Amino acid sequence: MQTYKVEITETNAKAQLIDESFNRPVMVDFWADWCGPCKSLMPILEKLAEEYAGDFLLAKVNADEQGMIAAQFGVRSLPTVMIIKDGRPIDGFVGAQPELEVRRLLDKYLPKPWDKFLAEGLHLQEQDDHAGALVVLKEAYATSNQRADIACALAETYIALNRIDEAGEILAKVRLADQGADYQHVKAKLELAQNAEKAPEIHALELQLQAEPDNQDVKYQLAIQYSQHNYPKEALELLYQLLQKNLAARDGEVRKTFTDVLAVLGKKDPLAMEYQRKLYSLLY
């Protein structure tokens, strides 16, 4: 767990003010016991340090006891607050400020929630946990207002899950100005996936269903093949069509297969949530 706040001395100044600023922003609060505004500001800073849970380090410098450090940073009045990033002061203010203003200052330099989701999603991708990555990348995509790099990561996850249509829908929304190298890389993956041949048994059943669109047994067998070859959307749609005609189709086997596919996707998967709602609409 990262430290939220630290008292600065000459012994730890370099490590906590300079070195640490290459890992995360450091908010330095220069204060003194005799300073009334310092005492009103400090609780705000400490509250935010706890709230942001280590996204930044609150470094408190008693200017009376650490006069050399205060002088090195050119502090002339108290309280003085500075933001240090990558080894140098980049922003700050003098005098007590309301909480809203301090938040606005921090928000300029702290990672946004969607950046955290993106980092988590990319890590899960590396671990081949594409179902887990889908959940957090979907959240990142929505909260970031469909940022292009996040769209590419999300589309890549859909491709890994063999959900080709959904990957295409995501990439289609990326603006031309944002279609850089990452976009082209994922687009190439999508095109390869679109051109890949399906398993022979799937292809045969698809042709049979085209010839016999009302053949419920063929529809069910094709749904099984879809689920086994990682085409969950196609499987769920066919199973849903069967359940629309008869909730107890094949003595409940269709409904069980439907819920099994949902279970494999996971409760938080958007596709699972969509078809869970469709099932509820049939039940109730």
N, C-alpha and C positions, 0 to 999 in steps of 0.2 A: 504494500500500500504506500502511495506517495505521501510525503509530508505536505501538509497544507500551509504551515507557517513556521517561521524560524526567527530567533533573535540573532542579530548580526554582531559579530565581534571582529577584531582584526585577524583573529585566527581562522575564521571560516568565511570571511568576506569574499575572497576570490572564488572559492568553491561554490558558494550559494548565490552570489550576485552575478558573477561572470560565467563560470562554467555551466551552472544550472540553466542559464538563460538560453543555451543552445538546445536544451531539451524541452523547455516550455517557457512562456512569459514569466518574468519575475516582477511583481509589484513591490516596490520599495517604499516603505512609509517612514519618513524622517519625522521624529516626534521628540517631545521632552515632557517631563513631569509637570512643569510650570505652565505648559501650553494648554489653555482651555479648549480651543478648537480641535487640538490633537485628540483630546479625550472624547469629544463628540464624534469625531471621524473614525477613530480606531474600532469601535464596536461594529460599524458598518463594514469596514474592511474585513474584520474577522468573521462576520456573518457570511459574507460573500465567499471567503476562502473555504469555509465549511460547506457552503452550498455547492460550489463548483468542484468540490471533492478532489483537489489536486490538479485541476486543469491549469492552474497557475500557482506560483509560490508567493505567499505574502512574507516579505522579508522586512522585519521591523528594526529600525536603526535609532537607538537613543542618541540624539545629536549631542547631548551634554557629555555622555560617556564615550562616544565614538566620534569626537570632533574631527579627527583626521579623515575619517571616511566621509563625513558630511562635507568637509572642505574639498575633498577630491571630486565630489560630484557637484560642487558649486552651489551648495544649499545656502541660501541667505535668509530665509524665513521659514517658519513652521506653522502648520504642517506642510511638508512638500512630499508629493507622491510622484514617483517615476515608474514607467514601464521599461524594463530592460529586456531586449530580445537579441539573440545572437551576439551577445557581448557588448551591446551599447544601448544607452538610453534612447528611446524612440518617441516617447510621449509622456504626458503627465499633467499635473496641475499643482497650484499653490493655494493653500487655504482649505478650510472644510468645505466639502461638497455634499449635496444630497445623494441618497442611494441611487436614484435614477441616473444621475450624471456619472457616477462611478461605474454603474452597469454598462452605460453606453461606451465608456472608455474601454472596459474589458471586452465587450462584444466585438470591438474592432480587431482584436488580436487573438481571441480564443477560437478554437475549432468549433464549427457549427455542429448541431446534433447529427445532421446527415453525413458529415465527414466521419463521425465515429461509426455510424452504421456502415458506411462504405468500407472503412478499414476492417471492421468485423466481417463483413461479407467477403472481402477479398481473402481474408485469412481462412474463412471456412471453405472458399473455393480451393485454396491450396491444400486443404485437408481432404479434398474430394467430398465434402459435405455440401452437396449442391442444394439439397432440400433446405438445409439450415440457412445457406447463403441466400436463397430466394426470399425468405421471410424478411431478413434485415435489409437486403438490397431493394426490395419492394417498398419498404418504409423510407429508405434513403431517397429513392426516386420520387416518391410522393411529396415528402417534406422539402425537398430541394427544388421543387417546381420543375421536375423533369430535367435535371442537369445532364448535359450530354455525356460526360465521362461515366456518370452513374448509369445512364441508359445503356451504354455499351457493356458495362459489367453485368447489368441485369439481363440483357439480351444473351450474353455469353452463358449465363447460368441457365436460362431457358433452353438454349441449344444443348447444353450438357444433359439436361433432363429430357431431351428429345421432344420438347414442346416448341416445335418449329414455328407454328403460326403465331404464337404469342411473341416469340423473338422478333419475327418480322414486323409485328404491329409496333413494338417498341422502337425498333430502328427506323421505321417509317416516319416517326415523329421527330427525329433529330433534324434540326435545321441544317440547310446546306452549308452555312458558315461554320458549323460545328463538326462537319464531317471530315475530321482529320485522320491521322494514322491509326488511332485506336478504333475509330469507326470502320475504316476500311478493312482492318484486321478481322473484326467481328463479322462484318458483312461477308467477307470471303468465307468464313466458317459457316455462316448461314447458307450461302449458296451451295457449298459442298454438302451440307446436311439435306438441303432441299433436293439435290440431285442424287442422293444416295438411294439405292434400291431397297425397298422393304423386303422382309423375309418372304420366301416363296409361298409359305402357307398363308400369310396375310394377303398377299397379292391374289392368290387363288380364291380366297373367301370374299375379297372385295369384288372380284369379277362375278362370283356367284350371286352376291347380294344385289349387284347391279341388274342381273338378269331376273332375280326373284326378290324384289324389294319388300315383299310382305312375308318372307320366310323368316319366322321368328327364331327358329333353331339356328339358321345360318348367322343371323344377327347376333345371337348369344355367343356362338363359337368365335365369331370375329372379335367380339368384345373381349373374350378371354385372351385371344392372341394379342390384341392391342395391349392389354394390361401386362402380359408377360414380356412384351417387347418394348416396354417403357413408352407407350402412347396413352397416358392416362386420360387426356381430354377426350380422345376419340372413344376410348373404352367407356368412360362415364356417359357420354352422349348416347351411345347405343343402349347401354343398360337403362338409362333414364327413359328412353323411348319404349323399352319393354315394360318398365314399371308403370308408365302412363296407361298402358293397355290393361295391365293386371299387376297389382302390387304383390300378389302371391305367386307370380310367374315361376314355373318350374319348382313348385312346392317351396317357395321362399329362397331358392338358390340364387336367383337373379339379385334379389335385395341383399343377400349376404355378400355376393361378389361386389356389388356396388359399394357397400360399407367397407369391405376389405380394401378396395382401391382408395377410398377416402382415408382410411387408417394409414396406408403406406405414404400418402402425401403429407399427412400431419394436419392437426386441427387448424394451424395458423396459415396454411398454404391458401392463397387466394382462390385457386381452382377448387380446392376441397370445400372452402367456405361457400363458393357459388353453388356447387352441386348439393351441398348439405341443405342449403336453403330450398333448392328445388325439391329435394326429397321431403322436407317439412311441408311444402305446399301440397304435396300429394297426400301426406298423412293427415294433415289438419285442414 
